[in-house]
């Protein structure tokens, strides 16, 4: 266990400073010579320590008959340097924050393959409330046996979708869902681009589906803008 002197050192006093302050706490008022004797320190050194403790707000003195007598101030003054440092740091923090680099947006690219990869994409999409897609083929709805059921459940929950397809896919099952609004453009494309939440996916469904999923704020915003332009020129059913 730390001694009282060691604890005072932890509070920021020197070893000799701690000795002098402890001795002062034991007396009402005491002159420098007496204090030096009781502390076992050189008289000149004792006065140097006293001046240092006065600066710290831990010691005061009065003058009687042209002689200085010293006394200890309230130990709570040990907190003064901490309070000063805290006030300084609080004022300094805004300056440091102004220098912080703008945090880069989180970016992520994942590539999936096969039917399970396609399921991974669908799981991400249905976490959102809606999606939009262009170059859609409706093949995912045919390939994943569970999608018709999931589609009906999502429709009940208010999930919405806007898709742009080639007219050759007008008979696809996905278009029977009330939650899906479709428009058509005669653009031949095997790649479907889907925008949902903070992600964009590009996928091709042939013998082995391949999916590229991108998480990037700027890319999502760009593809949204592309979609809206195409949506305006695309034809309804």
Secondary structure, 3 states (H helix, E strand, C coil): CCCHHHHHHHCCCCHHHHHHHHHHHCCCCEEHHHHHHHHCCCHHHHHHHHHHHHHCCCEEEEEECCEEEEEECCHHHHHHHHHHHHHHHHHHHHHHHHHCCCCCCCCEEEEEEHHHHHHHHHHHHCCCCEEEEEEECCHHHHHCCCHHHHHHHHHHCCCEEEEEECHHHCCCHHHHCCCEEEEECCCCCCEEEEEECCEEEEEECCCCCEEEEEECHHHHHHHHHHHHHHHHHCECC
